[in-house]
Amino acid sequence: MMKIVNLIVVFNPDETKVLMCQRTRDPYLGLYNFVGGKVDPGEDLLEAAYRELFEETGIEKGDIALTHMIDYIYPIDQLTMNIYYGVLNKEVVLIEEKQPLLWFDVTQNFMAVSFAGNGNLYHMVECAKYYLTKAKAQ
């Protein structure tokens, strides 16, 4: 059975920073990654993203509008990752669940070894920035 997880690219209100958590367990123990988590069987994917975002950060549904961006399917690992992005509509006070939360500048080198995903985080941030720019131009 395919395991489904959500990852959420959260930008601060002026889109200069992106939110990361520092992993406290494997995979990627000690590395920085986007917030997110498992989708429960039968759970709506978007609602699961909002649930995980709130559980891990305290960010509420009214604080951000999430948009589905891309799915990564890893058949060998029996894993599907649904990637969402959004911009906070106001400054928020983050509430850490288990993993430390940090803001990184969007110009950060997300390909560096301190980040999870073997370079995929860079691709996800760049895609989200592209879609945000495209939406503003319309």
Secondary structure, DSSP 8 states (H G I E B T S, - for coil): --EEEEEEEEE-TTSSEEEEEE-SSSSSTTSEE-EEEE--TT--HHHHHHHHHHHHH---GGGB--EEEEEEEETTTTEEEEEEEEEBSS------SSS-EEEEETTS-TTSTTBSGGGHHHHHHHHHHHHHHHHHH-
